[in-house]
Amino acid sequence: MGHTVLNPAALHDPTGFGYSHLARTEEFVFVAGQYASDAEGGVASDGFAEQVERSFANLETALEAAGVAPRDVVRLGTYVVGLDLDRLGVLTARIARTWGDRPPTQTLLGVAGLALPGMLFEVDAVAVRPRS
């Protein structure tokens, strides 16, 4: 089974950072870690809640470019710098706004740091493509 690599124009060009935003197969869509990136790939905000919002907006943009929607996501990976109950609450509330009482599976990791200075949050995903 082959795959297609996608880098939507609505997101920054990640190739200079050594990765692509998406890989799509017949059955699955794999979304690389999305963070609060600006048009050049820098971190767009200093605030944790703002980074979560922008990261999920970027995730939704990536999913749409691959022809899937949040409802098709079966797994999330979330990475939080300085994980505490306040940050967990922000993340939980954001996930509830998208998936309600049926969130996808998730692995949440508290980490010491992420790829760029100032990054506080990152999310990756796997989605199942609807059958035609």
Secondary structure, 3 states (H helix, E strand, C coil): CCCEEECCCCCCCCHHHCCCCEEECCCEEEEEEECCECCCCCECCCCHHHHHHHHHHHHHHHHHHCCCCHHHEEEEEEEEECCCHHHHHHHHHHHHHHHCCCCCEEEEEEECCCCCCCCCEEEEEEEECCCC
